[in-house]
Amino acid sequence: MVKSLSNDIKWRIIYHQLDGFSAKRTAHRLYVSVATVYNVRKLYDRWGCVSHPFKGIRGRRRTFNSDDLNVCIILLFIKIILKLLLI
């Protein structure tokens, strides 16, 4: 499996591009491919950051267990009681 680039390298790509270097020159200086420079620049232009903000976290989603649900119910009751007292 291919390792992903660190955010530091991605930001360096952006800084070189914003300083006016070409994609080929940036790729040569940072030892990455020209396609990588274009992809990082495309992400930056679209989202304003170098990592995809909506890319999901891997793994199973955490579900509530009974203890978590009890805490939520208690907090909800406290909120309702405080609203009734302040009215």
HTML snippet that shows the backbone in 3Dmol.js (N, CA, C, O; Angstrom):
<script src="https://3Dmol.org/build/3Dmol-min.js"></script>
<div id="view" style="width:600px;height:400px;position:relative"></div>
<script>
const pdb = `
ATOM      1  N   MET A   1       0.837  -1.170   0.000  1.00  0.00           N
ATOM      2  CA  MET A   1       0.000   0.000   0.000  1.00  0.00           C
ATOM      3  C   MET A   1       0.889   1.244   0.000  1.00  0.00           C
ATOM      4  O   MET A   1       1.932   1.272   0.653  1.00  0.00           O
ATOM      5  N   VAL A   2       0.471   2.253  -0.727  1.00  0.00           N
ATOM      6  CA  VAL A   2       1.249   3.468  -0.879  1.00  0.00           C
ATOM      7  C   VAL A   2       1.058   4.366   0.343  1.00  0.00           C
ATOM      8  O   VAL A   2      -0.063   4.544   0.819  1.00  0.00           O
ATOM      9  N   LYS A   3       2.149   4.927   0.844  1.00  0.00           N
ATOM     10  CA  LYS A   3       2.048   5.860   1.960  1.00  0.00           C
ATOM     11  C   LYS A   3       1.520   7.192   1.444  1.00  0.00           C
ATOM     12  O   LYS A   3       1.850   7.621   0.339  1.00  0.00           O
ATOM     13  N   SER A   4       0.702   7.834   2.257  1.00  0.00           N
ATOM     14  CA  SER A   4       0.197   9.140   1.863  1.00  0.00           C
ATOM     15  C   SER A   4       1.215  10.212   2.249  1.00  0.00           C
ATOM     16  O   SER A   4       2.053  10.009   3.127  1.00  0.00           O
ATOM     17  N   LEU A   5       1.122  11.342   1.582  1.00  0.00           N
ATOM     18  CA  LEU A   5       2.023  12.440   1.881  1.00  0.00           C
ATOM     19  C   LEU A   5       1.631  13.107   3.188  1.00  0.00           C
ATOM     20  O   LEU A   5       0.453  13.167   3.542  1.00  0.00           O
ATOM     21  N   SER A   6       2.623  13.603   3.893  1.00  0.00           N
ATOM     22  CA  SER A   6       2.316  14.329   5.118  1.00  0.00           C
ATOM     23  C   SER A   6       1.746  15.699   4.773  1.00  0.00           C
ATOM     24  O   SER A   6       1.958  16.222   3.679  1.00  0.00           O
ATOM     25  N   ASN A   7       1.028  16.261   5.719  1.00  0.00           N
ATOM     26  CA  ASN A   7       0.454  17.588   5.493  1.00  0.00           C
ATOM     27  C   ASN A   7       1.540  18.639   5.319  1.00  0.00           C
ATOM     28  O   ASN A   7       1.327  19.638   4.632  1.00  0.00           O
ATOM     29  N   ASP A   8       2.704  18.427   5.934  1.00  0.00           N
ATOM     30  CA  ASP A   8       3.812  19.362   5.783  1.00  0.00           C
ATOM     31  C   ASP A   8       4.265  19.449   4.326  1.00  0.00           C
ATOM     32  O   ASP A   8       4.473  20.545   3.805  1.00  0.00           O
ATOM     33  N   ILE A   9       4.414  18.317   3.679  1.00  0.00           N
ATOM     34  CA  ILE A   9       4.820  18.304   2.263  1.00  0.00           C
ATOM     35  C   ILE A   9       3.739  18.945   1.400  1.00  0.00           C
ATOM     36  O   ILE A   9       4.038  19.690   0.467  1.00  0.00           O
ATOM     37  N   LYS A  10       2.486  18.650   1.718  1.00  0.00           N
ATOM     38  CA  LYS A  10       1.390  19.238   0.938  1.00  0.00           C
ATOM     39  C   LYS A  10       1.372  20.755   1.072  1.00  0.00           C
ATOM     40  O   LYS A  10       1.155  21.462   0.087  1.00  0.00           O
ATOM     41  N   TRP A  11       1.599  21.261   2.283  1.00  0.00           N
ATOM     42  CA  TRP A  11       1.640  22.712   2.450  1.00  0.00           C
ATOM     43  C   TRP A  11       2.849  23.316   1.748  1.00  0.00           C
ATOM     44  O   TRP A  11       2.769  24.423   1.216  1.00  0.00           O
ATOM     45  N   ARG A  12       3.966  22.598   1.744  1.00  0.00           N
ATOM     46  CA  ARG A  12       5.134  23.101   1.006  1.00  0.00           C
ATOM     47  C   ARG A  12       4.838  23.205  -0.484  1.00  0.00           C
ATOM     48  O   ARG A  12       5.282  24.141  -1.148  1.00  0.00           O
ATOM     49  N   ILE A  13       4.082  22.235  -1.008  1.00  0.00           N
ATOM     50  CA  ILE A  13       3.674  22.293  -2.416  1.00  0.00           C
ATOM     51  C   ILE A  13       2.856  23.556  -2.652  1.00  0.00           C
ATOM     52  O   ILE A  13       3.083  24.269  -3.629  1.00  0.00           O
ATOM     53  N   ILE A  14       1.911  23.835  -1.767  1.00  0.00           N
ATOM     54  CA  ILE A  14       1.061  25.011  -1.920  1.00  0.00           C
ATOM     55  C   ILE A  14       1.892  26.286  -1.843  1.00  0.00           C
ATOM     56  O   ILE A  14       1.712  27.192  -2.657  1.00  0.00           O
ATOM     57  N   TYR A  15       2.805  26.366  -0.868  1.00  0.00           N
ATOM     58  CA  TYR A  15       3.628  27.567  -0.731  1.00  0.00           C
ATOM     59  C   TYR A  15       4.500  27.791  -1.959  1.00  0.00           C
ATOM     60  O   TYR A  15       4.662  28.932  -2.391  1.00  0.00           O
ATOM     61  N   HIS A  16       5.061  26.738  -2.529  1.00  0.00           N
ATOM     62  CA  HIS A  16       5.870  26.872  -3.741  1.00  0.00           C
ATOM     63  C   HIS A  16       5.006  27.341  -4.907  1.00  0.00           C
ATOM     64  O   HIS A  16       5.428  28.180  -5.703  1.00  0.00           O
ATOM     65  N   GLN A  17       3.807  26.799  -5.002  1.00  0.00           N
ATOM     66  CA  GLN A  17       2.908  27.202  -6.083  1.00  0.00           C
ATOM     67  C   GLN A  17       2.499  28.663  -5.928  1.00  0.00           C
ATOM     68  O   GLN A  17       2.447  29.400  -6.912  1.00  0.00           O
ATOM     69  N   LEU A  18       2.208  29.082  -4.702  1.00  0.00           N
ATOM     70  CA  LEU A  18       1.808  30.471  -4.476  1.00  0.00           C
ATOM     71  C   LEU A  18       2.963  31.444  -4.662  1.00  0.00           C
ATOM     72  O   LEU A  18       2.743  32.622  -4.943  1.00  0.00           O
ATOM     73  N   ASP A  19       4.192  30.958  -4.507  1.00  0.00           N
ATOM     74  CA  ASP A  19       5.365  31.800  -4.762  1.00  0.00           C
ATOM     75  C   ASP A  19       5.670  31.937  -6.248  1.00  0.00           C
ATOM     76  O   ASP A  19       6.567  32.691  -6.625  1.00  0.00           O
ATOM     77  N   GLY A  20       4.943  31.223  -7.091  1.00  0.00           N
ATOM     78  CA  GLY A  20       5.096  31.396  -8.525  1.00  0.00           C
ATOM     79  C   GLY A  20       5.893  30.315  -9.232  1.00  0.00           C
ATOM     80  O   GLY A  20       6.161  30.438 -10.427  1.00  0.00           O
ATOM     81  N   PHE A  21       6.276  29.270  -8.534  1.00  0.00           N
ATOM     82  CA  PHE A  21       6.999  28.187  -9.186  1.00  0.00           C
ATOM     83  C   PHE A  21       6.030  27.353 -10.018  1.00  0.00           C
ATOM     84  O   PHE A  21       4.858  27.219  -9.667  1.00  0.00           O
ATOM     85  N   SER A  22       6.515  26.801 -11.105  1.00  0.00           N
ATOM     86  CA  SER A  22       5.674  25.936 -11.940  1.00  0.00           C
ATOM     87  C   SER A  22       5.469  24.594 -11.252  1.00  0.00           C
ATOM     88  O   SER A  22       6.160  24.262 -10.289  1.00  0.00           O
ATOM     89  N   ALA A  23       4.518  23.836 -11.756  1.00  0.00           N
ATOM     90  CA  ALA A  23       4.238  22.526 -11.171  1.00  0.00           C
ATOM     91  C   ALA A  23       5.430  21.589 -11.361  1.00  0.00           C
ATOM     92  O   ALA A  23       5.764  20.805 -10.473  1.00  0.00           O
ATOM     93  N   LYS A  24       6.057  21.682 -12.516  1.00  0.00           N
ATOM     94  CA  LYS A  24       7.210  20.814 -12.790  1.00  0.00           C
ATOM     95  C   LYS A  24       8.381  21.161 -11.871  1.00  0.00           C
ATOM     96  O   LYS A  24       9.053  20.271 -11.351  1.00  0.00           O
ATOM     97  N   ARG A  25       8.620  22.446 -11.677  1.00  0.00           N
ATOM     98  CA  ARG A  25       9.721  22.877 -10.813  1.00  0.00           C
ATOM     99  C   ARG A  25       9.439  22.504  -9.341  1.00  0.00           C
ATOM    100  O   ARG A  25      10.336  22.073  -8.617  1.00  0.00           O
ATOM    101  N   THR A  26       8.203  22.676  -8.928  1.00  0.00           N
ATOM    102  CA  THR A  26       7.825  22.302  -7.564  1.00  0.00           C
ATOM    103  C   THR A  26       7.997  20.807  -7.347  1.00  0.00           C
ATOM    104  O   THR A  26       8.513  20.381  -6.314  1.00  0.00           O
ATOM    105  N   ALA A  27       7.569  20.015  -8.310  1.00  0.00           N
ATOM    106  CA  ALA A  27       7.700  18.567  -8.206  1.00  0.00           C
ATOM    107  C   ALA A  27       9.175  18.163  -8.131  1.00  0.00           C
ATOM    108  O   ALA A  27       9.542  17.275  -7.361  1.00  0.00           O
ATOM    109  N   HIS A  28      10.002  18.811  -8.923  1.00  0.00           N
ATOM    110  CA  HIS A  28      11.432  18.490  -8.933  1.00  0.00           C
ATOM    111  C   HIS A  28      12.083  18.869  -7.597  1.00  0.00           C
ATOM    112  O   HIS A  28      12.917  18.121  -7.085  1.00  0.00           O
ATOM    113  N   ARG A  29      11.712  20.014  -7.033  1.00  0.00           N
ATOM    114  CA  ARG A  29      12.311  20.470  -5.776  1.00  0.00           C
ATOM    115  C   ARG A  29      11.905  19.609  -4.588  1.00  0.00           C
ATOM    116  O   ARG A  29      12.710  19.386  -3.684  1.00  0.00           O
ATOM    117  N   LEU A  30      10.649  19.115  -4.578  1.00  0.00           N
ATOM    118  CA  LEU A  30      10.141  18.391  -3.421  1.00  0.00           C
ATOM    119  C   LEU A  30      10.127  16.880  -3.616  1.00  0.00           C
ATOM    120  O   LEU A  30       9.643  16.150  -2.751  1.00  0.00           O
ATOM    121  N   TYR A  31      10.651  16.405  -4.741  1.00  0.00           N
ATOM    122  CA  TYR A  31      10.752  14.976  -5.027  1.00  0.00           C
ATOM    123  C   TYR A  31       9.389  14.282  -5.017  1.00  0.00           C
ATOM    124  O   TYR A  31       9.232  13.210  -4.432  1.00  0.00           O
ATOM    125  N   VAL A  32       8.421  14.900  -5.662  1.00  0.00           N
ATOM    126  CA  VAL A  32       7.109  14.299  -5.855  1.00  0.00           C
ATOM    127  C   VAL A  32       6.783  14.385  -7.340  1.00  0.00           C
ATOM    128  O   VAL A  32       7.480  15.062  -8.096  1.00  0.00           O
ATOM    129  N   SER A  33       5.729  13.703  -7.753  1.00  0.00           N
ATOM    130  CA  SER A  33       5.364  13.742  -9.160  1.00  0.00           C
ATOM    131  C   SER A  33       4.574  15.007  -9.480  1.00  0.00           C
ATOM    132  O   SER A  33       4.021  15.653  -8.591  1.00  0.00           O
ATOM    133  N   VAL A  34       4.533  15.340 -10.746  1.00  0.00           N
ATOM    134  CA  VAL A  34       3.780  16.515 -11.193  1.00  0.00           C
ATOM    135  C   VAL A  34       2.292  16.297 -10.945  1.00  0.00           C
ATOM    136  O   VAL A  34       1.578  17.239 -10.601  1.00  0.00           O
ATOM    137  N   ALA A  35       1.819  15.064 -11.115  1.00  0.00           N
ATOM    138  CA  ALA A  35       0.409  14.762 -10.858  1.00  0.00           C
ATOM    139  C   ALA A  35       0.051  15.010  -9.391  1.00  0.00           C
ATOM    140  O   ALA A  35      -1.049  15.470  -9.086  1.00  0.00           O
ATOM    141  N   THR A  36       0.973  14.707  -8.497  1.00  0.00           N
ATOM    142  CA  THR A  36       0.736  14.963  -7.076  1.00  0.00           C
ATOM    143  C   THR A  36       0.604  16.457  -6.819  1.00  0.00           C
ATOM    144  O   THR A  36      -0.248  16.882  -6.038  1.00  0.00           O
ATOM    145  N   VAL A  37       1.432  17.244  -7.464  1.00  0.00           N
ATOM    146  CA  VAL A  37       1.359  18.701  -7.316  1.00  0.00           C
ATOM    147  C   VAL A  37      -0.006  19.196  -7.795  1.00  0.00           C
ATOM    148  O   VAL A  37      -0.644  20.009  -7.127  1.00  0.00           O
ATOM    149  N   TYR A  38      -0.450  18.705  -8.951  1.00  0.00           N
ATOM    150  CA  TYR A  38      -1.759  19.120  -9.467  1.00  0.00           C
ATOM    151  C   TYR A  38      -2.890  18.681  -8.534  1.00  0.00           C
ATOM    152  O   TYR A  38      -3.826  19.447  -8.301  1.00  0.00           O
ATOM    153  N   ASN A  39      -2.817  17.468  -8.002  1.00  0.00           N
ATOM    154  CA  ASN A  39      -3.880  16.982  -7.117  1.00  0.00           C
ATOM    155  C   ASN A  39      -3.940  17.776  -5.811  1.00  0.00           C
ATOM    156  O   ASN A  39      -5.028  18.108  -5.338  1.00  0.00           O
ATOM    157  N   VAL A  40      -2.788  18.081  -5.232  1.00  0.00           N
ATOM    158  CA  VAL A  40      -2.768  18.857  -3.995  1.00  0.00           C
ATOM    159  C   VAL A  40      -3.270  20.272  -4.262  1.00  0.00           C
ATOM    160  O   VAL A  40      -4.004  20.838  -3.452  1.00  0.00           O
ATOM    161  N   ARG A  41      -2.882  20.831  -5.382  1.00  0.00           N
ATOM    162  CA  ARG A  41      -3.340  22.185  -5.724  1.00  0.00           C
ATOM    163  C   ARG A  41      -4.850  22.213  -5.959  1.00  0.00           C
ATOM    164  O   ARG A  41      -5.529  23.171  -5.587  1.00  0.00           O
ATOM    165  N   LYS A  42      -5.366  21.150  -6.581  1.00  0.00           N
ATOM    166  CA  LYS A  42      -6.808  21.063  -6.820  1.00  0.00           C
ATOM    167  C   LYS A  42      -7.571  20.987  -5.499  1.00  0.00           C
ATOM    168  O   LYS A  42      -8.602  21.638  -5.336  1.00  0.00           O
ATOM    169  N   LEU A  43      -7.058  20.185  -4.551  1.00  0.00           N
ATOM    170  CA  LEU A  43      -7.675  20.120  -3.228  1.00  0.00           C
ATOM    171  C   LEU A  43      -7.648  21.479  -2.536  1.00  0.00           C
ATOM    172  O   LEU A  43      -8.633  21.885  -1.919  1.00  0.00           O
ATOM    173  N   TYR A  44      -6.532  22.176  -2.638  1.00  0.00           N
ATOM    174  CA  TYR A  44      -6.404  23.480  -1.995  1.00  0.00           C
ATOM    175  C   TYR A  44      -7.349  24.501  -2.627  1.00  0.00           C
ATOM    176  O   TYR A  44      -7.981  25.288  -1.923  1.00  0.00           O
ATOM    177  N   ASP A  45      -7.441  24.486  -3.942  1.00  0.00           N
ATOM    178  CA  ASP A  45      -8.327  25.427  -4.617  1.00  0.00           C
ATOM    179  C   ASP A  45      -9.789  25.170  -4.284  1.00  0.00           C
ATOM    180  O   ASP A  45     -10.579  26.107  -4.170  1.00  0.00           O
ATOM    181  N   ARG A  46     -10.149  23.898  -4.127  1.00  0.00           N
ATOM    182  CA  ARG A  46     -11.544  23.555  -3.863  1.00  0.00           C
ATOM    183  C   ARG A  46     -11.940  23.791  -2.413  1.00  0.00           C
ATOM    184  O   ARG A  46     -13.009  24.341  -2.150  1.00  0.00           O
ATOM    185  N   TRP A  47     -11.092  23.382  -1.459  1.00  0.00           N
ATOM    186  CA  TRP A  47     -11.480  23.400  -0.049  1.00  0.00           C
ATOM    187  C   TRP A  47     -10.728  24.409   0.803  1.00  0.00           C
ATOM    188  O   TRP A  47     -11.172  24.722   1.907  1.00  0.00           O
ATOM    189  N   GLY A  48      -9.605  24.925   0.324  1.00  0.00           N
ATOM    190  CA  GLY A  48      -8.840  25.866   1.123  1.00  0.00           C
ATOM    191  C   GLY A  48      -7.922  25.202   2.131  1.00  0.00           C
ATOM    192  O   GLY A  48      -7.332  25.878   2.974  1.00  0.00           O
ATOM    193  N   CYS A  49      -7.793  23.882   2.054  1.00  0.00           N
ATOM    194  CA  CYS A  49      -6.885  23.143   2.925  1.00  0.00           C
ATOM    195  C   CYS A  49      -6.293  21.995   2.099  1.00  0.00           C
ATOM    196  O   CYS A  49      -6.716  21.752   0.969  1.00  0.00           O
ATOM    197  N   VAL A  50      -5.325  21.304   2.669  1.00  0.00           N
ATOM    198  CA  VAL A  50      -4.628  20.284   1.899  1.00  0.00           C
ATOM    199  C   VAL A  50      -5.139  18.878   2.156  1.00  0.00           C
ATOM    200  O   VAL A  50      -4.686  17.932   1.513  1.00  0.00           O
ATOM    201  N   SER A  51      -6.076  18.724   3.084  1.00  0.00           N
ATOM    202  CA  SER A  51      -6.672  17.413   3.316  1.00  0.00           C
ATOM    203  C   SER A  51      -8.167  17.523   3.057  1.00  0.00           C
ATOM    204  O   SER A  51      -8.775  18.560   3.319  1.00  0.00           O
ATOM    205  N   HIS A  52      -8.746  16.466   2.551  1.00  0.00           N
ATOM    206  CA  HIS A  52     -10.169  16.481   2.206  1.00  0.00           C
ATOM    207  C   HIS A  52     -10.990  16.545   3.495  1.00  0.00           C
ATOM    208  O   HIS A  52     -10.901  15.633   4.318  1.00  0.00           O
ATOM    209  N   PRO A  53     -11.784  17.599   3.691  1.00  0.00           N
ATOM    210  CA  PRO A  53     -12.487  17.746   4.964  1.00  0.00           C
ATOM    211  C   PRO A  53     -13.636  16.760   5.171  1.00  0.00           C
ATOM    212  O   PRO A  53     -14.033  16.512   6.310  1.00  0.00           O
ATOM    213  N   PHE A  54     -14.174  16.198   4.095  1.00  0.00           N
ATOM    214  CA  PHE A  54     -15.314  15.309   4.223  1.00  0.00           C
ATOM    215  C   PHE A  54     -14.954  13.838   4.072  1.00  0.00           C
ATOM    216  O   PHE A  54     -15.836  12.980   4.018  1.00  0.00           O
ATOM    217  N   LYS A  55     -13.677  13.551   4.005  1.00  0.00           N
ATOM    218  CA  LYS A  55     -13.257  12.159   3.900  1.00  0.00           C
ATOM    219  C   LYS A  55     -13.456  11.495   5.251  1.00  0.00           C
ATOM    220  O   LYS A  55     -12.988  12.001   6.271  1.00  0.00           O
ATOM    221  N   GLY A  56     -14.139  10.380   5.260  1.00  0.00           N
ATOM    222  CA  GLY A  56     -14.513   9.730   6.515  1.00  0.00           C
ATOM    223  C   GLY A  56     -13.346   9.062   7.210  1.00  0.00           C
ATOM    224  O   GLY A  56     -12.325   8.743   6.600  1.00  0.00           O
ATOM    225  N   ILE A  57     -13.525   8.861   8.486  1.00  0.00           N
ATOM    226  CA  ILE A  57     -12.539   8.147   9.287  1.00  0.00           C
ATOM    227  C   ILE A  57     -12.807   6.658   9.136  1.00  0.00           C
ATOM    228  O   ILE A  57     -13.957   6.220   9.178  1.00  0.00           O
ATOM    229  N   ARG A  58     -11.759   5.895   8.965  1.00  0.00           N
ATOM    230  CA  ARG A  58     -11.919   4.465   8.766  1.00  0.00           C
ATOM    231  C   ARG A  58     -12.339   3.781  10.051  1.00  0.00           C
ATOM    232  O   ARG A  58     -12.114   4.286  11.151  1.00  0.00           O
ATOM    233  N   GLY A  59     -12.952   2.627   9.888  1.00  0.00           N
ATOM    234  CA  GLY A  59     -13.315   1.833  11.046  1.00  0.00           C
ATOM    235  C   GLY A  59     -14.800   1.874  11.335  1.00  0.00           C
ATOM    236  O   GLY A  59     -15.559   2.629  10.728  1.00  0.00           O
ATOM    237  N   ARG A  60     -15.184   1.047  12.271  1.00  0.00           N
ATOM    238  CA  ARG A  60     -16.586   0.955  12.645  1.00  0.00           C
ATOM    239  C   ARG A  60     -16.999   2.181  13.451  1.00  0.00           C
ATOM    240  O   ARG A  60     -16.257   2.653  14.312  1.00  0.00           O
ATOM    241  N   ARG A  61     -18.170   2.678  13.163  1.00  0.00           N
ATOM    242  CA  ARG A  61     -18.660   3.821  13.908  1.00  0.00           C
ATOM    243  C   ARG A  61     -19.024   3.409  15.317  1.00  0.00           C
ATOM    244  O   ARG A  61     -19.550   2.320  15.547  1.00  0.00           O
ATOM    245  N   ARG A  62     -18.743   4.279  16.242  1.00  0.00           N
ATOM    246  CA  ARG A  62     -19.021   3.995  17.639  1.00  0.00           C
ATOM    247  C   ARG A  62     -20.513   4.150  17.886  1.00  0.00           C
ATOM    248  O   ARG A  62     -21.129   5.119  17.442  1.00  0.00           O
ATOM    249  N   THR A  63     -21.075   3.209  18.581  1.00  0.00           N
ATOM    250  CA  THR A  63     -22.488   3.275  18.915  1.00  0.00           C
ATOM    251  C   THR A  63     -22.638   3.522  20.405  1.00  0.00           C
ATOM    252  O   THR A  63     -21.728   3.249  21.188  1.00  0.00           O
ATOM    253  N   PHE A  64     -23.783   4.034  20.782  1.00  0.00           N
ATOM    254  CA  PHE A  64     -24.045   4.268  22.199  1.00  0.00           C
ATOM    255  C   PHE A  64     -24.247   2.939  22.912  1.00  0.00           C
ATOM    256  O   PHE A  64     -24.946   2.052  22.422  1.00  0.00           O
ATOM    257  N   ASN A  65     -23.635   2.821  24.054  1.00  0.00           N
ATOM    258  CA  ASN A  65     -23.973   1.697  24.930  1.00  0.00           C
ATOM    259  C   ASN A  65     -24.976   2.204  25.957  1.00  0.00           C
ATOM    260  O   ASN A  65     -25.354   3.375  25.913  1.00  0.00           O
ATOM    261  N   SER A  66     -25.412   1.367  26.867  1.00  0.00           N
ATOM    262  CA  SER A  66     -26.464   1.756  27.803  1.00  0.00           C
ATOM    263  C   SER A  66     -26.004   2.873  28.743  1.00  0.00           C
ATOM    264  O   SER A  66     -26.810   3.715  29.139  1.00  0.00           O
ATOM    265  N   ASP A  67     -24.723   2.888  29.102  1.00  0.00           N
ATOM    266  CA  ASP A  67     -24.221   3.951  29.986  1.00  0.00           C
ATOM    267  C   ASP A  67     -24.272   5.310  29.291  1.00  0.00           C
ATOM    268  O   ASP A  67     -24.674   6.306  29.892  1.00  0.00           O
ATOM    269  N   ASP A  68     -23.861   5.346  28.022  1.00  0.00           N
ATOM    270  CA  ASP A  68     -23.909   6.599  27.270  1.00  0.00           C
ATOM    271  C   ASP A  68     -25.343   7.083  27.115  1.00  0.00           C
ATOM    272  O   ASP A  68     -25.613   8.280  27.219  1.00  0.00           O
ATOM    273  N   LEU A  69     -26.254   6.164  26.867  1.00  0.00           N
ATOM    274  CA  LEU A  69     -27.659   6.526  26.712  1.00  0.00           C
ATOM    275  C   LEU A  69     -28.228   7.063  28.022  1.00  0.00           C
ATOM    276  O   LEU A  69     -29.007   8.016  28.008  1.00  0.00           O
ATOM    277  N   ASN A  70     -27.856   6.474  29.139  1.00  0.00           N
ATOM    278  CA  ASN A  70     -28.323   6.968  30.437  1.00  0.00           C
ATOM    279  C   ASN A  70     -27.824   8.382  30.706  1.00  0.00           C
ATOM    280  O   ASN A  70     -28.568   9.212  31.228  1.00  0.00           O
ATOM    281  N   VAL A  71     -26.582   8.662  30.358  1.00  0.00           N
ATOM    282  CA  VAL A  71     -26.043  10.010  30.546  1.00  0.00           C
ATOM    283  C   VAL A  71     -26.812  11.006  29.689  1.00  0.00           C
ATOM    284  O   VAL A  71     -27.134  12.099  30.156  1.00  0.00           O
ATOM    285  N   CYS A  72     -27.112  10.649  28.443  1.00  0.00           N
ATOM    286  CA  CYS A  72     -27.880  11.535  27.565  1.00  0.00           C
ATOM    287  C   CYS A  72     -29.274  11.800  28.122  1.00  0.00           C
ATOM    288  O   CYS A  72     -29.758  12.930  28.065  1.00  0.00           O
ATOM    289  N   ILE A  73     -29.911  10.786  28.650  1.00  0.00           N
ATOM    290  CA  ILE A  73     -31.258  10.945  29.225  1.00  0.00           C
ATOM    291  C   ILE A  73     -31.211  11.868  30.435  1.00  0.00           C
ATOM    292  O   ILE A  73     -32.073  12.733  30.590  1.00  0.00           O
ATOM    293  N   ILE A  74     -30.209  11.690  31.292  1.00  0.00           N
ATOM    294  CA  ILE A  74     -30.074  12.551  32.469  1.00  0.00           C
ATOM    295  C   ILE A  74     -29.857  14.000  32.060  1.00  0.00           C
ATOM    296  O   ILE A  74     -30.469  14.906  32.626  1.00  0.00           O
ATOM    297  N   LEU A  75     -28.987  14.222  31.078  1.00  0.00           N
ATOM    298  CA  LEU A  75     -28.735  15.587  30.607  1.00  0.00           C
ATOM    299  C   LEU A  75     -29.993  16.204  29.998  1.00  0.00           C
ATOM    300  O   LEU A  75     -30.257  17.392  30.184  1.00  0.00           O
ATOM    301  N   LEU A  76     -30.758  15.409  29.281  1.00  0.00           N
ATOM    302  CA  LEU A  76     -32.004  15.896  28.708  1.00  0.00           C
ATOM    303  C   LEU A  76     -32.998  16.285  29.793  1.00  0.00           C
ATOM    304  O   LEU A  76     -33.632  17.336  29.696  1.00  0.00           O
ATOM    305  N   PHE A  77     -33.143  15.466  30.816  1.00  0.00           N
ATOM    306  CA  PHE A  77     -34.046  15.791  31.920  1.00  0.00           C
ATOM    307  C   PHE A  77     -33.598  17.053  32.655  1.00  0.00           C
ATOM    308  O   PHE A  77     -34.430  17.880  33.027  1.00  0.00           O
ATOM    309  N   ILE A  78     -32.309  17.203  32.864  1.00  0.00           N
ATOM    310  CA  ILE A  78     -31.793  18.411  33.518  1.00  0.00           C
ATOM    311  C   ILE A  78     -32.130  19.640  32.688  1.00  0.00           C
ATOM    312  O   ILE A  78     -32.547  20.665  33.228  1.00  0.00           O
ATOM    313  N   LYS A  79     -31.950  19.537  31.381  1.00  0.00           N
ATOM    314  CA  LYS A  79     -32.252  20.662  30.496  1.00  0.00           C
ATOM    315  C   LYS A  79     -33.735  21.014  30.563  1.00  0.00           C
ATOM    316  O   LYS A  79     -34.091  22.191  30.625  1.00  0.00           O
ATOM    317  N   ILE A  80     -34.596  20.009  30.550  1.00  0.00           N
ATOM    318  CA  ILE A  80     -36.042  20.249  30.610  1.00  0.00           C
ATOM    319  C   ILE A  80     -36.425  20.875  31.940  1.00  0.00           C
ATOM    320  O   ILE A  80     -37.232  21.804  31.971  1.00  0.00           O
ATOM    321  N   ILE A  81     -35.866  20.389  33.030  1.00  0.00           N
ATOM    322  CA  ILE A  81     -36.176  20.931  34.357  1.00  0.00           C
ATOM    323  C   ILE A  81     -35.721  22.383  34.465  1.00  0.00           C
ATOM    324  O   ILE A  81     -36.450  23.221  34.995  1.00  0.00           O
ATOM    325  N   LEU A  82     -34.523  22.688  33.969  1.00  0.00           N
ATOM    326  CA  LEU A  82     -34.036  24.068  34.009  1.00  0.00           C
ATOM    327  C   LEU A  82     -34.911  24.998  33.195  1.00  0.00           C
ATOM    328  O   LEU A  82     -35.155  26.132  33.608  1.00  0.00           O
ATOM    329  N   LYS A  83     -35.397  24.536  32.027  1.00  0.00           N
ATOM    330  CA  LYS A  83     -36.299  25.358  31.214  1.00  0.00           C
ATOM    331  C   LYS A  83     -37.592  25.629  31.948  1.00  0.00           C
ATOM    332  O   LYS A  83     -38.100  26.750  31.914  1.00  0.00           O
ATOM    333  N   LEU A  84     -38.141  24.608  32.622  1.00  0.00           N
ATOM    334  CA  LEU A  84     -39.395  24.786  33.343  1.00  0.00           C
ATOM    335  C   LEU A  84     -39.234  25.742  34.530  1.00  0.00           C
ATOM    336  O   LEU A  84     -40.143  26.514  34.837  1.00  0.00           O
ATOM    337  N   LEU A  85     -38.082  25.688  35.191  1.00  0.00           N
ATOM    338  CA  LEU A  85     -37.853  26.569  36.325  1.00  0.00           C
ATOM    339  C   LEU A  85     -37.633  28.017  35.893  1.00  0.00           C
ATOM    340  O   LEU A  85     -37.987  28.937  36.631  1.00  0.00           O
ATOM    341  N   LEU A  86     -37.070  28.229  34.740  1.00  0.00           N
ATOM    342  CA  LEU A  86     -36.786  29.576  34.277  1.00  0.00           C
ATOM    343  C   LEU A  86     -37.975  30.236  33.597  1.00  0.00           C
ATOM    344  O   LEU A  86     -37.943  31.440  33.343  1.00  0.00           O
ATOM    345  N   ILE A  87     -39.002  29.494  33.304  1.00  0.00           N
ATOM    346  CA  ILE A  87     -40.173  30.070  32.630  1.00  0.00           C
ATOM    347  C   ILE A  87     -41.058  30.796  33.579  1.00  0.00           C
ATOM    348  O   ILE A  87     -42.085  31.339  33.173  1.00  0.00           O
TER     349      ILE A  87
END
`;
const viewer = $3Dmol.createViewer("view");
viewer.addModel(pdb, "pdb");
viewer.setStyle({}, {cartoon: {color: "spectrum"}});
viewer.zoomTo();
viewer.render();
</script>
